[in-house]
Amino acid sequence: MHYPALTLAAVMALAAPALAEPYKSVFPDRQPLQSATAQTFLEKLDYKRGKIALPGAGASLTVPKDFYFLDSADTEKVLADAWGNTPAGSKGKLGMLLPAKVTPLDAESWGAVVTFDASGRVDDADAAAIDYDQLLASMKSDTAEESERRKKAGYESIALVGWASPPFYDRAERKLHWARELQFGSNEKHTLNYAVRALGREGVLQMNFIAGMDDLPAIKAAIPDVMKMIAFDEGKRYADWVPGDTEAAYGLAGLIGGAAAAQVAAKLGFLAVALAFLKKGWILLAVGGVAALKWLFGRFRRKPQDPPAGS
C-alpha cells in the first residue's frame, strides 16, 4: 500500500519526540506505516475521547470509542500539513471528529470539522412549513447564477446537483442535518457537502464533513451517533433563551438555503475542492508535496485575463 507524502511544512514540524500512547489507544492493532515520517506525524496527534469541552461554543461533545476527536491545533496540522490546505483555510476550527476505523492519512478517511456561528438563536417556527423540494429548486437557481459570475471572474463553475440526503430536523433536540451533492467544473468526481447543525441560545454549532460521495453511506450511518454527541452547556441551551437575547436574522430555511452558490463557494473554497483531488486517493500528494501544491494552487487560483488584442 502506498501512503501519501507529507507536505514540506509537515516534515519540518516533526522535530519533537513522538508521543505514541494516544495513537496506540485508538489504533492498537495497526501496523506501522512504510513512511517513518508519516508514522511519526500520526503518533504526535492527541486523539481524544470522552466528554470534550468546546471553548467559545458553550457546548461539548461526548465522543465514544468508535470515533476520536482532534483539538484545534491538531486539526490545523491535519488540514494544513497533511491534507495540503492553506493555513488560512484551517484557522478558526474548534476541532475535528473522525471515525476510529481510519487514521487521517488513510485514503478512505473522512471527518467533520467543528465550528461555532455566534449569530444568535435561530427561530425554528418555520420547521413544519418548509417545502424542501421548492427550497432545493431555489438553491439550484441561485447556484447557477453565482456560477455564471464565477466563470466571468475566471473561476470554475459550480453546480448544485441535488440533495445527497434531504434535510431532517429533530425538533425535540433542536438538531438538523442535510447533505448536498456539488460539481465543480467538469470534474466527474462530485463533492459531498454534509452538514450537521445544533441550535443553541447564542448560535449554531456546526459540523461540516469533508468527504467524497463514496463516503455517503458511512456518514449517513454515523449521523445518529454524531447527533447524540452534541450537548450545549446549562445556560447555553436553546430553551435557555430569553427575550432580549440575540436572535439570528434567519430561520431554518435560511440556515439551509442560505448556503447557496456564493456561500457554498466561500465555505467550501479551496479546502473541499482540493480534497476532492488530494484526500480521496491522494492523487496529488503522492507525487511529491511541493510540486503537487504548486499544481493545485495553479488549478484553483483565478485564471489570468486574456491580454488585450495586439499586446
N, C-alpha and C positions, 0 to 999 in steps of 0.2 A: 504494500500500500504506500502511496506517495502522500506526504504531508506538505502543507503549504509552507513556503518560505516566509519568514517574518520580514517586515519592513526594517530599514536601517535603524529607525527610531527604537524599535523593539529590541534589536540586538544591543544597542548602546545602553538600554535600560536594565540589562541583566547582569550588572556587576556585583550585586549583593548576593550572599549565600542563599541557596534555595531553602524554602520553608515547606517541606513536603507533606507534613501531617494533615492539614486540611484537605489537600488533594487526595491523599490515601483514604481519608474517611468517606469521601464521596465516590471514589473510583478504586476500591480495594483490589479488584481483580484485573485492572488494566495493565497491559504490557507497556514498558517504556517506549516512547516514540523513537523512530530511527534518527531523528534530529535531536541532538542533545540541547541545542538552543531552544527548540520548541518545547521540549520536556521541562526545561528549567522555567520557561515562561509560564507553563501551566502550574507548576509547583509553587510559584511565587504568588499566585492568586489566593485570596482568602475566601473560601467557599463557606457561606453562612446558611444555617438552617434555624428553625425555631421562630420565636417572635422577634421581629426586626423593626425597630422604630424608623420612621421616615421623616427626618428633620425638615421642618418647614411646611409639611403637609398636614400635620395634626392627625396622622394615621400610622398604621403599622401593617406589616404582612406577617402571617404565620406560615412559614414555609415547611412543608412536610418532606419526608425522606425522598420522595420521587422528584424533587426539584432542588435547586440551590440558588442562592442569591449572591450577587456581587455588588459591593458598595460602589459609590460614585467614582472613587479613584480607580478601582479595578475595571469598572465599566468603561472608563476612558481608555485604559490600556487595551482592552479588547477591541473597542470600536476604532481607536486611532492607530495603535501599534500593530495589532494582529489582523484586523479586517480592512485596514487601509483607508479609513475615513479621515477627513481633515480634522485636526484638533478642535477647531471652532465648532464643527458639527457634533462633537462628542461632549461638549460642555453642557452644564445645566441639568444633568441627569441625576436622579436620586439613586439609581441603581439599575440592575438588570436581573431578570428571572430567567433561568434556563432549566431544561429537563435534565435529570441526573443520568440519563442514558447516554448523553453526549458531552464531550468537552467543547469549549469554544473554538477549538481548532479542527474539529471533525467536519467533513464536508456536509454531513447531514444535520448539522447543528441549526437550531433556531432559538430565538429568545425574545423576551418582551422588555423593552426599555420603559422605565417608570419615571414619570414626571408629574408635576402638580401645576394646575392652572388656577391661580387665585383670583378668579373672575367673579366670585360670589356664588350664592346658591342658585342653581338652575331650577326654575319653576317647571314641574312636570305635569301641570294641569292639562297639557295637550296630548298626553301619552296615548289615551284611548282613541283619539280622533285622527292620528297620523295615518295617512294613506301612503304606505311605503313604496308602492308602485309609482304613484304620482311624484313622490319625492325623488325617486331614482330618475325618472324622466327629466325632472327639473335639473338634477345634478349633472346628468349627461349633457344637457343643453348648455349649462354653464361651463362645463369642462371643455366642450367643443369650442365655445367662444374664446376661452382662455388659451386653448391650444393654438388657435389662429394667431393670437397675439404673441405667443411663444415663438412660433415659426417666423413671424415677421421680425422678431428680435434676434433670430439666429439660433434658437434653441430647438431641440427635438420636440415633436408633437407629443401630446398626452391624450389618451382616450380612456374613458371610464367604460369598461366592458359590461359590468353589471355587478349585482350582489354576489359575492363568493359565499356569503352567509347573510341572510336578511337580518335586520335589526330585531333584537329581543330585549325587552325592558322588564326587569323584575321590580315591580312597584313596591313590594314589601321591603326589599333590600336596598332599593334605590341604586340599582346597578344595571348597566346597559352594555351590550356588545353587538358588534356587527362587523362585516368584512366586505371589502371592495376588491374587485379584480381590475387591475390597471395595465395598460400597454403604453410603453414609451417608444415613439418612433415606429419602426417596422420590426422591432425586436419580437421574435416568436416566443421568447421566454417572458411570460407575464409576471407582474409584481403583485404579491398578495399584501393588502393593507388591512390587517385585522386589528380591531380596536376594542379595548375594554375600558369602560368608564364607571367610576363610583362617585356618586354625588354626595357632597358634604356641605356643612354650614357655610364654609368660606370659599368653596371652589370644587374642582373636579380632579380626582386622582386619575391619571391617565396611564394606560399600559398599551404601548404600540409594538406589535410583533414584527420582527424582522425575519422574513421567511420567503420562500418561494411557493408557488401554487401547489407544488407537490407535497408541501408540508401541511396543507389544509386539513386532511383527515386527522392527523396527530394533534393539531392545535384545537380543532373542534372537540376532540375527545377530552382535552385537558381543560377546556374553558370552565366546566362546573367546579373543578378543584381550584382553579385560579380565582374564580369569583369568591369562593369561600375564604380565601387567604386574606382578603382586604377588610380592614376594620378601621373606622375613624375613632379617635380618642374621645373620651367623655367630654362633652362641651363643644366638640367639633363635628358632631354628627348632624345629619340633615334635620332631624327632629329638634335639634337644639337651636335652630334659627329663630330669631325674634324680630318683630318689626323694628326697622331702623338699621338692621344688618344689611350688608351689601347684597344686592340681587344681580345675577347675570343679565345681560341685555338680550338673552335668547332663551328659548325653551328647548325641549328635547329635539324637535325637528331641526332647530338651528344648530344644536350640538352635532347632529349627524350631517345635515345638508350644508352646514357652514364650511365643511372641509371639501368643498367643490374645487374646481380647477386650480385657481390661484393658490388657495390654502393647501391643497394636496401637494402642489409643486413645492411650496415653502416647507411643509412638514417633512415630506419625503426627501426632497432636494437631492444632494449628492449621495447621501447615505443609502437610501433604499434603492436608487437606480444603480449605484455602484455595486451594492451587494448582490444584485441580480447577476452580475458578472463575477464578482470576487468570491463571495462566500459559497454559493451553490456550485460546487465542483472545483473551486479555486482555480478558475481558468487563467487568471492573470498572475496572482501572487506566486504560483508555481513556477513561472518563468523568470522570476527574479524581482525583488521588491522595488527598487528604484526605477528600473526600466518599465515595469508594469504600471507604477503610479504615474509616470510621465505620460504613458499611453492613455491612461484613464482620464487624467486631467485634460488632455488634449481632446478626448472624445466628448466630454460633457461640458467643457468651457464654451462660452458663446462663440459662434463661428465669426470670423472677421468679415466685415462687409466687403463686397466686391469693390475693387478700385474703380474710380471714375473712368469713363471711356477716354482713351488717348493718354492715360497716365503710364 
